[in-house]
Amino acid sequence: MKRSDLLELVAGGENSGVEFKRDDVRPEQIAREVVALANFQGGRILLGVEDDGAVTGIRREGLERWVMDSVFGQLVHPMMLPFYEEVPVDDARRVAVVTVTQGATKPYVVRYRGWEDIYVRVGSTSRLASREQQARLFALGGLIHTELLPVSGSGLRDLSRERLADYLTAIVGDRDPPATDDAWHARLCALGFLVEREDGPPACTIAGLVLFGYRPRRLLRHAGVRWMRFDGGTKAYDALDDQVLEGPLVDLWQVLSGGRERVEKGLIERLADAMRPFVSEEPGTVGESLRRERRWHYPLEALREGIVNALTHRDWTRYEEIEVVRYADRVEITSPGALQNGMTVEKMLAGQRVPRNLLISETLRDYRYSDARGMGVRNKIIPSMRAQNGVDPEFEATEDHLRLTLRRRPA
């Protein structure tokens, strides 16, 4: 780092990615800042700078070894390797810069005196993580699979046995569906759609309820999709359409005289029906096929892939619904939760895959809503948008959501 870059950081003051510290603090104090930054988006700790931005310089002998051994070697877990450098400010003063990247194995903890404390960054301060924040960090690190958590008050009665019977016989390959409740419990627990309880019959997992549940929102208030439509470019009070759609994700299929046919639509198809009149149009003239061929303002493939991705990879520790909003010039699909396990938009565009909800993902793949490669962004959304609308899709990733924006072809 250059001296000018360092002074610019100091002049900007402490923030969510920059922390000032003297070099005579206790190692656990630095470890707390390291853990908070790693659990957030990474950042820098400047040793030799007072809280008010005054540069006093470092004085501790062997500071680099002390930081690496006493802080990172003993207190920060799991192991991480920072970048350490010392930058001269003038002939008499140097500042040590410890750069911490966003961690890929969250949550990071300070292990001290028999305790493990998890810290997060809130503005320019580091604080102990709340219960909800801890759950999100464990989920981001892949240590908790929230889709397999039990939903309180739920049971086999809340699942569509017709859908499950079709799934087991037509897709999984069972010869016949279970004949009794106990047999259903055993089979669905083995698949991950139910989970055993010590104080009663099995409960639905989040995955089981959202895939096959009659009314998931009755027990899981953030299930479903909120669909909104505005004729302008921003959200307004006078929405032309604003509704929350719910129901099982998958369709109901049955074997009828003509073969296996869909007899009831699931949430994905119902959302597509609600959107269709506002993201496409039917021409007033008949084409050569003597049919009115519907014209889509956005590639149908991109719309479906974006919606399926949001439903597949949403973070169930967040208590918001997925939002699909049509504006005059674009469609926005917002999925609650940050990208997990160090994933970034750049990595996603390059084709890396880190599924958050593996059971939901695999089940939707069984119904052919996605392919086995799991590279819909790279192979479907981007090329179809370029080919039809001449623009690239836009992705915005924050700590709270991932948003996909599909824009209409410029006039």
Residue, then its C-alpha position, 0 to 999 in steps of 0.5 A: m500500500k502506498r503512503s497516499d493510499l494509507l492517508e486517504l484511508v485514515a482521512g476517511g475515518e472508521n467505517s464498516g470496512v476500516e478499524f483504527k487501533r493502537d498496537d498496545v491493545r490486548p490480542e483479543q481486542i484485535a481478534r474481535e475486529v478481525v472476526a467481525l470483518a471476516n464475518f462481513q465483507g472483509g476490511r482493514i485494521l490500521l495499527g498505530v492509529e488512534d480512534d480519532g484518526a491521529v497517527t501515532g505509529i507502531r511501537r511494539e517490537g516484533l509486531e508482525r509475529w505477535v499479530m500472526d501468532s497471538v491473534f491469528g494463531q491462537l484466537v481466531h477460528p477457523m484459521m485464516l491468513p491475513f495480508y500484513e504490511e507496514v507503511p511509512v508515514d514519515d521518518a519516525r512513524r509507521v502504520a501496520v495494515v492488516t487486510v482481512t478478506q471476507g471469510a468463506t467458512k463462516p462464522y468466524v469466532v474469537r476463541y478465548r478463555g473457554w468461550e467462542d464469541i461471534y462478532v459482526r460489523v455494524g457500521s464502524t463498530s464490532r458487536l456480538a452477533s444476535r441469535e438471528q445473525q448467528a443463524r445467518l452466518f452458520a447458513l452462509g458457511g454451509l454449517i446449517h441447512t435451514e431447508l431441513l429445519p422443522v416447521s413448528g406445528s406442521g405434520l403430514r396432514d399439511l402436505s399434498r399426498e397426491r403430489l407426493a404419491d406422483y413424485l415417489t412413483a413417477i420420478v423417484g421410482d417407487r412401485d407404490p406410494p406408502a399405504t399407512d401414516d407410519a409408512w409415509h412418515a418413514r419414507l418422507c423422513a428418509l427423503g428429508f421432507l419430514v423430520e423426526r421429533e421426540d415429543g410427537p409425530p414427524a414435522c415438515t421440514i421447510a423444504g417439504l412444506v414449500l415443495f408439497g405443502y397445501r398452504p405453506r404460509r399458514l405455518l411459514r409466513h415468509a414462504g410464497v412470492r409477492w408479485m407487484r406491477f407498476d406502470g412507472g419506473t419506481k414503486a408507488y402507492d397505486a400499484l396496479d397489482d400487488q398480491v402474495l401468491e402461495g402454494p406448493l412449488v410443484d404441479l400436481w400430475q396424474v396418470l389419465s387416459g392420455g398419459r401423465e397430465r398436469v391437473e393443478k398448477g404449482l406456485i411457479e406456474r401460477l406466478a407465470d400466469a399472473m405475470r404473462p399479460f404484463v410481460s408479453e402481448e398478443p398481436g392483433t393480427v394472425g400469422e402464417s400459422l393462423r394463430r396469434e403468436r404471443r410476443w414476450h418483452y423479456p426472454l421467457e427462458a430468462l424470466r423462468e430461470g430467474i424465478v426458479n433461482a430465487l425460489t431455489h436459493r433464497d435464505w430461509t433465515r430471512y423473514e421476507e418474501i421473494e419479490v417479483v416486480r414489473y416496472a414499465d421498463r424492467v422486471e426485478i426479481t429479489s431473493p432474500g439473503a446474501l450470497q453464501n460461502g464467499m460466492t460473488v456475482e463475478k464467480m456466479l457469472a463465471g459459472q461457479r455453483v454453491p447451492r444453498n438449499l440442495l434438497i429444494s434444488e434437486t427436487l425442482r431439477d427432478y421436475r425439470y425446472s432446471d438442468a443438472r449443470g446448474m449454470g442457468v445464469r451463464n447459459k440461459i439468462i445472459p445469452s437469451m437477454r443479449a439475443q432478444n433485448g440486446v442488453d445484459p441482465e444486472f445483478e445486485a448482491t448485498e448482505d440482505h438480498l440478491r436482485l436480478t434486473l431484466r430490462r426491456r429492449p431500448a426504444 
